[in-house]
Amino acid sequence: MSSALRLVPITTENVEEACRLSVRPDQQRLVQPVAQSLALAYAFGEQAWPRLVMDGEEIVGFLMAFFDVPFDADPPGVTRDGLWRLNVAAGQQGRGVGRFAVEQVAAELRRRGRRTLTTSWHVADNGPEPFYRRLGFRLTGETVEGEIIGELDLGTPAAG
């Protein structure tokens, strides 16, 4: 992995290039295109946190975190925080881009005083479950929109 990985916000200068980011052909059925994620980010406002993963000046990934979102099966007043979307550019997998993205979302959640990072994924050949399990996500036994839910314990928030 390059030490130059960093997150940047979506701007008028990079949005079109962001929308051209493409995952491997065998993974296209498992993740939504960046443009669709950005439309959701617009609709969800402050609950969505879309970012590009850059390696130097090259876009190598896209992530979108979520904050304070209720899941359909949750009791009223219960919300979750976590990783909504993760797209790693074709040819960039295996370089630490995905791990970096998850670590950055975890850091943002900790900064906000959150203790759990939630995500979901499709179970499929070439799917992301082994990746998430290696990072320490545990299955909750729940599903959302046909995807299984995993959680990562972020520990106790720092006193502030």
C-alpha positions in Angstrom: 0.0 0.0 0.0 1.2 3.5 -0.8 1.8 5.8 2.2 0.1 8.5 0.1 -3.5 7.1 0.7 -5.8 9.8 1.9 -9.5 10.7 2.0 -10.9 13.7 0.2 -14.4 15.1 0.0 -16.4 15.0 -3.2 -16.2 18.4 -4.9 -17.3 20.0 -8.2 -13.7 19.4 -9.4 -13.7 15.6 -8.8 -17.3 14.4 -8.9 -17.3 13.4 -12.6 -14.0 11.4 -12.2 -15.5 9.9 -9.1 -18.5 8.7 -11.0 -16.2 6.9 -13.5 -14.7 4.8 -10.8 -15.3 1.1 -11.7 -14.9 -2.1 -9.7 -13.9 -5.4 -11.2 -16.5 -6.8 -13.6 -17.2 -9.8 -11.3 -18.0 -7.5 -8.4 -20.3 -5.0 -10.2 -23.4 -7.0 -9.1 -22.3 -6.6 -5.5 -21.9 -2.9 -5.1 -23.8 0.2 -6.4 -22.1 2.6 -8.8 -20.6 5.7 -7.2 -23.2 8.0 -8.9 -26.0 6.1 -7.2 -24.3 6.4 -3.9 -23.8 10.2 -4.4 -27.5 10.5 -5.1 -28.3 8.8 -1.8 -25.7 11.1 -0.1 -27.5 14.1 -1.4 -30.9 12.7 -0.2 -29.6 11.8 3.2 -27.7 15.0 3.8 -25.6 15.1 7.0 -26.3 11.4 7.7 -24.1 10.4 4.7 -20.3 11.0 4.6 -19.0 10.3 1.0 -15.3 10.4 0.4 -12.8 9.4 -2.3 -9.8 7.4 -1.4 -6.8 8.9 -3.2 -3.3 7.5 -3.8 -1.4 10.6 -4.7 -3.5 12.2 -7.3 -5.2 8.9 -8.5 -8.7 7.9 -7.3 -8.4 4.3 -6.1 -11.6 4.0 -4.1 -14.9 5.5 -2.8 -16.5 5.1 0.6 -19.6 6.4 2.1 -20.2 6.2 5.9 -23.6 6.8 7.6 -24.4 8.3 10.9 -27.6 8.0 13.0 -29.5 5.9 10.5 -32.4 3.7 11.8 -32.6 0.2 10.3 -36.1 -1.1 9.5 -36.0 -3.8 12.2 -34.6 -1.6 14.9 -36.9 -0.3 17.7 -37.9 3.4 17.5 -35.1 5.7 18.5 -32.3 3.3 17.8 -29.9 4.3 15.1 -26.7 2.9 13.7 -23.4 4.3 12.3 -21.1 2.6 9.8 -19.9 1.9 6.4 -22.6 2.2 3.7 -20.6 1.8 0.5 -17.1 0.7 -0.4 -15.9 0.6 -4.0 -12.3 -0.2 -4.7 -11.2 0.5 -8.2 -10.5 -2.4 -10.5 -6.8 -3.2 -10.3 -6.4 -1.7 -6.9 -7.6 -4.5 -4.7 -5.0 -6.3 -2.5 -3.1 -3.1 -1.9 -4.7 -2.1 1.4 -7.2 0.5 -0.1 -10.2 -1.2 1.5 -8.5 -1.7 4.8 -7.5 2.0 4.8 -11.1 3.0 4.0 -12.6 1.0 6.9 -9.9 2.3 9.2 -10.8 5.9 8.2 -14.5 5.3 8.8 -13.6 3.7 12.2 -11.5 6.8 13.1 -14.3 9.2 12.1 -16.8 7.2 14.2 -14.5 7.2 17.2 -14.0 10.9 16.8 -17.8 11.3 17.0 -17.9 9.2 20.2 -19.4 6.1 18.5 -18.5 2.5 19.7 -19.7 0.3 16.8 -19.1 0.3 13.1 -21.9 -1.5 11.2 -21.8 -2.6 7.6 -23.6 -5.1 5.4 -22.7 -7.2 2.4 -24.1 -9.7 -0.2 -23.0 -13.3 0.4 -21.6 -14.3 -3.0 -18.6 -15.9 -4.7 -15.9 -13.2 -4.8 -17.9 -11.2 -2.2 -16.4 -9.1 0.5 -17.2 -11.3 3.6 -13.7 -12.7 4.0 -12.3 -9.2 3.8 -14.7 -7.9 6.5 -14.1 -10.9 8.7 -10.3 -10.5 8.5 -10.8 -6.9 9.8 -12.7 -8.2 12.8 -16.3 -7.8 11.9 -18.7 -10.2 13.6 -22.0 -11.3 12.1 -25.0 -10.1 14.0 -27.4 -12.6 12.6 -29.5 -9.8 11.1 -30.1 -8.9 7.5 -30.9 -5.6 5.8 -32.2 -5.4 2.2 -31.0 -8.9 1.5 -27.5 -8.4 2.9 -26.0 -9.8 6.1 -25.0 -7.3 8.8 -21.6 -7.2 10.4 -20.4 -5.1 13.3 -16.9 -4.0 14.4 -16.4 -3.1 18.1 -14.5 0.2 18.2 -13.9 0.1 21.9 -14.8 2.7 24.5 -14.9 6.2 23.2 -12.2 8.5 24.5 -13.3 10.9 27.2 -13.7 14.4 25.9 
